[in-house]
Amino acid sequence: MPLQPTKNIWHNGKLIPWDQANIHVMSHVIHYGSSVFEGIRCYKTGQGAAIFRLQDHMQRMLDSAKIYRMDLGYSLDQMNDAVVETVESNGVAPCYIRPIAFRGYGELGVNPMKNPIEFYIANFPWGKYVSGDRGADICISSWNRMAPNTLPVLAKAGANYMNSQLIHMEAKLNGFDEGVGLDVNGLVSEGSGENLFLVYKGQLLTSDLGSSVLAGITRSSILTLARDLGIPVVEQPIPRELLYIADEVFFTGTAAEVTPIRSIDRITIKDGLAGPVTKQLAAEYFGIVSGQRPDRFNWLTPVKVAVAEPVSA
């Protein structure tokens, strides 16, 4: 999915040309991974373009920054407005939105606190993230997710994604679409960039936040939809082998959206097809973000952009 440049990127309160959004090679973030970021989708709806759960994403970014003692210098409302301004200035929808804040150029060394905070927001067209239209074929990675009290998993921080890269590269090199990491106790955590759900004996299960998972916004959305539809939901530690005997398994995430999983470690899940619960939740999710069903949870923020057809990966 090569990047498709747009006209503007928001930087520290003002819009600048895409090609001028540069940083110095000695910026702290390059050497120590000191960044926090978000990934947000703007969808095409029947009523125009709309950003999905903007406020929740930007609140999580503020929370991530707080954990890492980064003062972003903007209120939640100001950050929301900056995202809308960026999207509207570029006139690109549907699109993917990437707000990122990082420690910039100043001092070198592990102590980051004297380095300035640089805050950027970009948006651009983006297609399907997890391949496999008939369902993804995934594996359990040999790489574990971060143990508690090492790196804070509830912070969406750049440094965490070095672990994600190892999980994803190993899966790809071994012929899979994606990998899943286990936590320090050998229990199911999440994919390299996705939360994981399974259906077993009529219940929808997902790993609890104590299993080194990111508190995903799409994860939260699926939990809300399931409860609203009367589907029993359980957040609990999940043993690896439960995945193999589950009736359904699927990924969720801003990039992955709702992606059914066909096989795990080359063990086919049920009949290898998306199951009824996965289909029901995906239909509800995509119905809301497309404007075909009522936005009953107030998840959509309208933006003044003429919508185009989605880009295929």
Sine and cosine of phi, psi and omega as CSV:
sin_phi,cos_phi,sin_psi,cos_psi,sin_omega,cos_omega
0.00,0.00,0.98,0.20,-0.01,-1.00
-0.89,0.45,0.58,-0.82,0.02,-1.00
-0.91,0.42,0.66,-0.75,0.12,-0.99
-0.94,-0.34,0.96,-0.29,-0.07,-1.00
-0.85,0.53,0.56,-0.83,0.15,-0.99
-0.92,-0.39,-0.08,-1.00,-0.13,-0.99
-0.96,0.27,-0.73,0.68,-0.18,-0.98
-0.82,-0.58,0.44,-0.90,0.23,-0.97
-0.76,-0.65,0.70,-0.71,0.02,-1.00
-0.99,0.16,0.76,-0.66,0.00,-1.00
-0.66,-0.75,0.91,-0.42,0.09,-1.00
0.74,0.67,0.69,0.73,0.14,-0.99
0.98,-0.22,-0.09,1.00,0.01,-1.00
-0.59,-0.81,0.40,-0.92,0.04,-1.00
-1.00,0.10,0.72,-0.70,0.05,-1.00
-0.79,-0.62,0.35,-0.94,0.05,-1.00
-0.89,0.46,0.56,-0.83,-0.01,-1.00
-0.75,0.66,-0.73,0.68,-0.10,-1.00
-0.95,0.31,-0.19,0.98,0.02,-1.00
-0.99,-0.12,0.03,1.00,0.00,-1.00
-1.00,0.09,0.96,0.28,-0.08,-1.00
-0.88,-0.47,0.40,-0.92,0.08,-1.00
-0.76,-0.65,0.32,-0.95,-0.01,-1.00
-0.97,0.23,0.56,-0.83,-0.03,-1.00
-0.90,0.44,-0.35,0.94,0.03,-1.00
-1.00,-0.09,0.24,0.97,0.09,-1.00
-0.88,0.48,0.61,-0.79,-0.08,-1.00
-0.82,0.57,-0.64,0.77,-0.07,-1.00
-0.87,0.50,-0.56,0.83,-0.04,-1.00
-0.93,0.38,-0.57,0.82,-0.07,-1.00
-1.00,0.00,-0.44,0.90,-0.15,-0.99
-0.76,-0.65,0.07,1.00,0.07,-1.00
0.93,0.37,0.45,0.89,-0.14,-0.99
-1.00,0.08,0.98,0.22,0.02,-1.00
-0.60,-0.80,0.41,-0.91,0.20,-0.98
-0.77,-0.64,0.51,-0.86,-0.10,-1.00
-0.42,-0.91,0.09,-1.00,0.09,-1.00
-0.69,-0.73,0.33,-0.94,0.16,-0.99
-0.78,-0.63,0.83,-0.56,-0.12,-0.99
-0.73,-0.69,0.59,-0.81,0.09,-1.00
-0.96,-0.29,0.61,-0.79,0.19,-0.98
-0.93,-0.37,0.82,-0.57,-0.12,-0.99
-0.96,-0.27,0.37,-0.93,0.19,-0.98
-1.00,0.06,0.85,-0.53,0.06,-1.00
-0.86,-0.50,0.16,-0.99,0.04,-1.00
-0.92,0.40,-0.30,0.95,0.00,-1.00
-0.97,-0.24,0.12,0.99,-0.04,-1.00
0.87,-0.49,-0.22,-0.98,-0.02,-1.00
-0.99,0.14,0.53,-0.85,0.00,-1.00
-0.47,-0.88,0.64,-0.77,0.02,-1.00
-1.00,0.00,0.71,-0.71,-0.06,-1.00
-1.00,0.03,0.87,-0.49,0.11,-0.99
0.77,0.64,0.77,0.64,-0.03,-1.00
-0.84,0.54,-0.77,0.64,-0.07,-1.00
-0.89,0.46,-0.63,0.78,-0.01,-1.00
-0.92,0.40,-0.63,0.77,0.04,-1.00
-0.90,0.43,-0.72,0.70,-0.07,-1.00
-0.95,0.30,-0.49,0.87,0.11,-0.99
-0.91,0.40,-0.64,0.77,0.05,-1.00
-0.90,0.44,-0.58,0.81,0.04,-1.00
-0.91,0.41,-0.65,0.76,0.08,-1.00
-0.88,0.48,-0.65,0.76,0.02,-1.00
-0.90,0.43,-0.69,0.72,0.03,-1.00
-0.87,0.50,-0.69,0.73,0.00,-1.00
-0.90,0.43,-0.63,0.78,0.01,-1.00
-0.89,0.46,-0.68,0.74,0.01,-1.00
-0.86,0.52,-0.63,0.78,-0.03,-1.00
-1.00,-0.09,0.27,0.96,0.09,-1.00
0.83,0.55,0.67,0.74,0.04,-1.00
-0.94,-0.33,0.87,-0.49,0.07,-1.00
-1.00,0.00,0.95,-0.31,-0.06,-1.00
-0.96,0.27,-0.37,0.93,0.08,-1.00
0.99,0.13,0.17,0.99,-0.02,-1.00
-0.69,-0.72,0.54,-0.84,0.08,-1.00
-0.98,0.19,0.19,-0.98,0.03,-1.00
-0.86,0.51,-0.71,0.71,0.00,-1.00
-0.89,0.46,-0.64,0.77,0.02,-1.00
-0.90,0.43,-0.63,0.78,0.02,-1.00
-0.92,0.39,-0.66,0.75,0.06,-1.00
-0.87,0.50,-0.71,0.71,0.00,-1.00
-0.89,0.46,-0.61,0.79,-0.01,-1.00
-0.91,0.42,-0.62,0.78,0.05,-1.00
-0.90,0.44,-0.73,0.68,0.02,-1.00
-0.86,0.50,-0.70,0.71,0.01,-1.00
-0.85,0.52,-0.69,0.73,-0.02,-1.00
-0.89,0.45,-0.75,0.66,-0.03,-1.00
-0.88,0.47,-0.72,0.70,-0.04,-1.00
-0.93,0.38,-0.55,0.83,-0.01,-1.00
-0.93,0.36,-0.48,0.88,-0.01,-1.00
-1.00,-0.01,-0.35,0.94,0.04,-1.00
0.89,0.45,0.53,0.85,-0.04,-1.00
-0.89,-0.45,0.89,-0.46,0.08,-1.00
-0.37,-0.93,0.62,-0.78,-0.03,1.00
-0.92,0.40,0.33,-0.95,-0.06,-1.00
-0.32,-0.95,0.17,-0.99,0.13,-0.99
-0.95,-0.30,0.64,-0.77,-0.05,-1.00
-0.88,-0.47,0.75,-0.66,-0.02,-1.00
-0.82,-0.58,1.00,-0.08,0.22,-0.97
-0.99,0.15,0.67,-0.74,0.03,-1.00
-0.55,-0.84,0.67,-0.74,0.09,-1.00
-0.80,-0.59,0.66,-0.75,-0.06,-1.00
-0.50,-0.87,0.29,-0.96,0.09,-1.00
-0.98,0.21,0.83,-0.56,-0.11,-0.99
-1.00,-0.09,-0.52,-0.85,-0.09,-1.00
-0.99,0.15,0.77,-0.63,0.02,-1.00
-0.08,-1.00,-0.99,0.12,0.02,-1.00
-0.86,-0.51,0.45,-0.89,0.09,-1.00
-0.97,-0.25,0.61,-0.79,-0.05,-1.00
0.67,-0.74,0.29,-0.96,-0.07,-1.00
-0.89,0.45,-0.60,0.80,0.01,-1.00
-0.91,0.41,0.90,-0.43,-0.10,-1.00
-1.00,-0.09,-0.11,0.99,-0.35,-0.94
-0.96,0.29,-0.23,0.97,0.05,-1.00
-1.00,-0.10,0.01,1.00,0.01,-1.00
-1.00,0.02,0.64,-0.77,-0.01,-1.00
-0.92,0.39,0.47,-0.88,0.07,-1.00
-1.00,-0.04,0.83,-0.55,0.08,-1.00
-0.96,-0.26,0.74,-0.67,-0.09,-1.00
-0.83,-0.56,0.87,-0.49,-0.01,-1.00
-0.83,-0.56,0.47,-0.88,0.15,-0.99
-0.69,-0.72,0.81,-0.58,0.05,-1.00
-0.80,-0.60,0.41,-0.91,0.16,-0.99
-0.61,-0.79,0.48,-0.88,-0.11,-0.99
-0.26,-0.96,0.35,-0.94,0.07,-1.00
-0.91,0.41,0.55,-0.83,0.01,-1.00
-0.42,-0.91,0.59,-0.81,-0.06,-1.00
-0.97,-0.24,-0.56,-0.83,-0.08,-1.00
-0.96,0.28,0.70,-0.72,-0.09,-1.00
-1.00,-0.03,-0.77,0.63,0.01,-1.00
-0.99,-0.12,0.85,-0.53,-0.04,-1.00
-0.96,0.28,0.25,-0.97,0.04,-1.00
0.96,-0.28,0.99,0.17,-0.03,-1.00
-0.90,0.43,-0.45,0.89,0.00,-1.00
-1.00,-0.05,0.16,0.99,-0.07,-1.00
0.89,-0.46,0.60,-0.80,-0.07,-1.00
-1.00,0.10,0.58,-0.81,0.13,-0.99
-0.98,-0.21,0.89,-0.46,-0.13,-0.99
-0.82,-0.58,0.11,-0.99,0.01,-1.00
-0.64,-0.77,0.32,-0.95,0.17,-0.99
-0.99,0.10,0.80,-0.60,-0.08,-1.00
-0.98,0.20,0.43,-0.90,0.15,-0.99
-0.98,0.20,-0.19,0.98,0.02,-1.00
-1.00,-0.08,0.80,-0.60,0.08,-1.00
-0.99,0.15,0.38,-0.93,0.18,-0.98
-0.96,0.27,0.23,-0.97,-0.07,-1.00
-0.88,0.47,0.67,-0.74,0.05,-1.00
-0.96,0.27,0.46,-0.89,0.06,-1.00
-0.83,0.56,0.57,-0.82,0.04,-1.00
0.92,0.39,0.39,0.92,0.18,-0.98
-0.95,-0.31,-0.99,0.17,0.17,-0.98
-0.94,-0.35,0.70,-0.72,-0.03,-1.00
-0.95,0.32,0.94,-0.35,-0.08,-1.00
-0.96,0.29,-0.42,0.91,0.03,-1.00
-0.94,0.33,-0.26,0.96,0.13,-0.99
-1.00,0.02,0.77,-0.64,0.06,-1.00
-1.00,0.06,1.00,0.06,-0.13,-0.99
-0.92,-0.40,0.56,-0.83,-0.03,-1.00
-0.84,0.55,-0.64,0.77,-0.06,-1.00
-0.87,0.49,-0.54,0.84,0.00,-1.00
-0.88,0.48,-0.45,0.89,-0.14,-0.99
-1.00,0.10,-0.02,1.00,0.25,-0.97
-0.92,0.39,-0.63,0.77,0.10,-0.99
-0.89,0.46,-0.68,0.74,0.02,-1.00
-0.88,0.47,-0.63,0.78,0.00,-1.00
-0.89,0.46,-0.67,0.75,0.02,-1.00
-0.88,0.47,-0.69,0.73,0.01,-1.00
-0.89,0.46,-0.72,0.70,-0.08,-1.00
-0.95,0.33,-0.69,0.73,-0.01,-1.00
-0.89,0.46,-0.69,0.72,0.01,-1.00
-0.86,0.51,-0.69,0.72,0.00,-1.00
-0.89,0.46,-0.74,0.67,-0.03,-1.00
-0.88,0.47,-0.69,0.72,-0.03,-1.00
-0.91,0.40,-0.39,0.92,0.03,-1.00
-0.99,-0.13,0.17,0.98,0.12,-0.99
1.00,0.02,0.29,0.96,0.01,-1.00
-0.96,-0.28,0.30,-0.95,0.05,-1.00
-0.98,0.22,-0.54,0.84,-0.09,-1.00
-0.31,-0.95,0.30,-0.95,0.06,-1.00
-0.86,-0.50,0.37,-0.93,0.05,-1.00
-0.85,-0.52,0.76,-0.65,0.06,-1.00
-1.00,-0.03,0.56,-0.83,0.15,-0.99
-1.00,-0.08,0.34,-0.94,0.04,-1.00
-1.00,0.09,-0.09,-1.00,-0.09,-1.00
-0.90,0.44,-0.35,0.94,0.02,-1.00
-1.00,-0.09,0.10,0.99,-0.01,-1.00
0.98,0.18,0.26,0.97,0.03,-1.00
-0.99,-0.13,0.38,-0.93,-0.08,-1.00
-0.89,0.45,0.77,-0.63,0.08,-1.00
-0.96,-0.28,-1.00,0.02,-0.05,-1.00
-0.31,-0.95,0.09,-1.00,0.08,-1.00
-0.97,0.23,-0.03,-1.00,-0.03,-1.00
-0.91,0.42,-0.45,0.89,0.04,-1.00
-0.50,-0.87,0.47,0.88,-0.07,-1.00
-0.57,-0.82,0.51,-0.86,0.23,-0.97
-0.99,0.11,0.33,-0.94,-0.11,-0.99
-0.82,-0.57,0.70,-0.71,0.08,-1.00
-0.83,-0.56,0.46,-0.89,0.15,-0.99
-0.62,-0.79,0.42,-0.91,0.07,-1.00
-0.92,-0.39,0.79,-0.61,-0.04,-1.00
-0.56,-0.83,0.86,-0.51,0.02,-1.00
0.78,0.62,0.71,0.70,0.12,-0.99
0.99,0.12,0.00,1.00,0.01,-1.00
-0.92,-0.40,0.54,-0.84,0.11,-0.99
-1.00,-0.09,0.87,-0.49,-0.05,-1.00
-0.91,-0.40,0.58,-0.82,0.17,-0.99
-0.52,-0.85,0.45,-0.89,-0.01,-1.00
-0.90,0.44,0.63,-0.78,0.04,-1.00
-0.97,0.24,0.23,-0.97,-0.08,-1.00
-0.91,0.40,-0.24,0.97,0.07,-1.00
-0.98,0.19,-0.05,1.00,-0.02,-1.00
-0.99,-0.17,0.53,0.85,0.06,-1.00
0.87,0.50,0.70,0.72,0.05,-1.00
-0.94,-0.34,0.52,-0.85,0.15,-0.99
-0.95,0.31,0.63,-0.77,0.08,-1.00
-0.97,0.23,0.98,0.17,-0.13,-0.99
-0.92,0.40,0.61,-0.80,0.04,-1.00
-0.94,0.33,-0.65,0.76,0.07,-1.00
-0.93,0.37,-0.60,0.80,0.11,-0.99
-0.82,0.57,-0.76,0.65,0.03,-1.00
-0.87,0.50,-0.63,0.78,-0.01,-1.00
-0.90,0.43,-0.69,0.73,0.00,-1.00
-0.92,0.40,-0.63,0.77,0.06,-1.00
-0.88,0.47,-0.67,0.74,0.03,-1.00
-0.89,0.45,-0.72,0.70,-0.01,-1.00
-0.90,0.43,-0.68,0.73,-0.02,-1.00
-0.88,0.48,-0.73,0.69,0.01,-1.00
-0.90,0.45,-0.62,0.78,0.00,-1.00
-0.91,0.41,-0.52,0.85,0.01,-1.00
-1.00,0.03,0.00,1.00,0.03,-1.00
0.99,0.16,0.32,0.95,0.04,-1.00
-1.00,0.08,0.82,-0.57,0.01,-1.00
-0.88,0.48,0.75,-0.66,-0.07,-1.00
-0.86,-0.50,0.70,-0.71,0.06,-1.00
-0.72,-0.69,0.82,-0.57,0.16,-0.99
-0.98,-0.22,0.89,-0.45,-0.13,-0.99
-0.37,-0.93,0.27,-0.96,0.18,-0.98
-0.88,0.47,0.65,-0.76,-0.08,-1.00
-0.82,-0.57,0.87,-0.50,0.07,-1.00
-0.95,0.32,0.53,-0.85,-0.04,-1.00
-0.80,0.61,-0.70,0.71,-0.14,-0.99
-0.93,0.38,-0.32,0.95,0.04,-1.00
-0.91,0.41,-0.47,0.88,0.05,-1.00
-0.88,0.48,-0.64,0.77,-0.08,-1.00
-0.93,0.38,-0.51,0.86,-0.08,-1.00
-0.96,-0.27,0.14,0.99,0.02,-1.00
-0.93,0.37,0.39,-0.92,0.07,-1.00
-0.98,0.18,-0.53,0.85,0.02,-1.00
-0.49,-0.87,0.50,-0.86,0.11,-0.99
-0.61,-0.79,0.65,-0.76,0.05,-1.00
-0.48,-0.88,0.41,-0.91,0.09,-1.00
-1.00,-0.06,0.45,-0.89,0.23,-0.97
-0.71,-0.70,0.45,-0.89,0.05,-1.00
0.19,-0.98,0.30,-0.95,0.03,-1.00
-0.85,0.53,-0.72,0.70,0.01,-1.00
-0.97,0.22,-0.72,0.69,-0.06,-1.00
-0.97,0.25,-0.38,0.93,-0.08,-1.00
0.84,0.54,-0.89,-0.45,0.10,-0.99
-0.85,-0.53,0.94,-0.33,-0.09,-1.00
-0.87,-0.49,0.91,-0.41,0.04,-1.00
-0.92,0.39,0.52,-0.86,0.01,-1.00
-0.94,-0.35,0.80,-0.60,-0.07,-1.00
-1.00,0.03,-0.65,0.76,-0.03,-1.00
-0.51,-0.86,0.42,-0.91,0.06,-1.00
-0.74,-0.67,0.83,-0.56,-0.07,-1.00
0.80,0.60,0.60,0.80,-0.01,-1.00
0.90,0.43,0.32,0.95,0.17,-0.99
-0.98,-0.18,0.87,-0.49,-0.04,-1.00
-0.94,0.34,0.72,-0.69,0.04,-1.00
-0.99,0.12,0.90,-0.43,-0.04,-1.00
0.78,0.62,-0.89,-0.45,-0.01,-1.00
-0.98,-0.18,0.15,0.99,0.04,-1.00
0.99,0.12,0.04,1.00,-0.02,-1.00
-0.94,-0.33,0.41,-0.91,0.08,-1.00
-0.85,0.52,0.76,-0.65,-0.06,-1.00
-0.99,0.10,0.12,-0.99,-0.08,-1.00
-0.90,0.44,-0.60,0.80,0.01,-1.00
-0.94,0.34,-0.69,0.73,0.06,-1.00
-0.85,0.53,-0.73,0.68,-0.01,-1.00
-0.89,0.45,-0.66,0.75,-0.02,-1.00
-0.90,0.43,-0.72,0.69,-0.02,-1.00
-0.93,0.36,-0.64,0.77,0.04,-1.00
-0.90,0.44,-0.67,0.75,0.01,-1.00
-0.89,0.46,-0.64,0.77,0.02,-1.00
-0.93,0.38,-0.71,0.71,0.00,-1.00
-0.88,0.48,-0.81,0.59,-0.03,-1.00
-0.93,0.38,-0.49,0.87,0.08,-1.00
-0.89,0.45,-0.66,0.75,0.01,-1.00
-0.94,0.34,-0.74,0.67,-0.09,-1.00
-0.95,0.32,-0.35,0.94,0.04,-1.00
-1.00,-0.01,-0.11,0.99,-0.03,-1.00
0.99,0.15,0.11,0.99,0.00,-1.00
-0.99,0.13,-0.27,0.96,0.09,-1.00
-0.80,-0.60,0.43,-0.90,-0.07,-1.00
-0.87,0.50,0.62,-0.79,0.07,-1.00
-0.99,0.11,0.94,0.34,-0.17,-0.99
-0.96,0.27,-0.18,0.98,0.05,-1.00
-0.95,-0.31,0.13,0.99,0.01,-1.00
0.83,0.56,0.77,0.64,-0.04,-1.00
-1.00,0.00,-0.28,0.96,-0.16,-0.99
-0.97,-0.24,0.72,-0.69,0.09,-1.00
-0.93,-0.36,0.94,-0.35,-0.03,-1.00
-0.91,0.42,0.57,-0.82,0.12,-0.99
-0.75,-0.66,0.50,-0.87,-0.06,-1.00
-1.00,0.02,0.99,0.15,0.00,-1.00
-0.64,-0.77,0.70,-0.71,0.11,-0.99
-0.96,0.29,0.81,-0.59,-0.11,-0.99
-1.00,0.09,0.55,-0.84,0.06,-1.00
-0.90,-0.43,0.12,-0.99,0.08,-1.00
-0.94,0.35,0.60,-0.80,0.01,-1.00
-0.85,0.53,0.51,-0.86,0.01,-1.00
-1.00,0.07,0.72,-0.69,0.06,-1.00
-1.00,0.08,0.63,-0.78,0.01,-1.00
-0.96,0.27,0.00,0.00,0.00,0.00
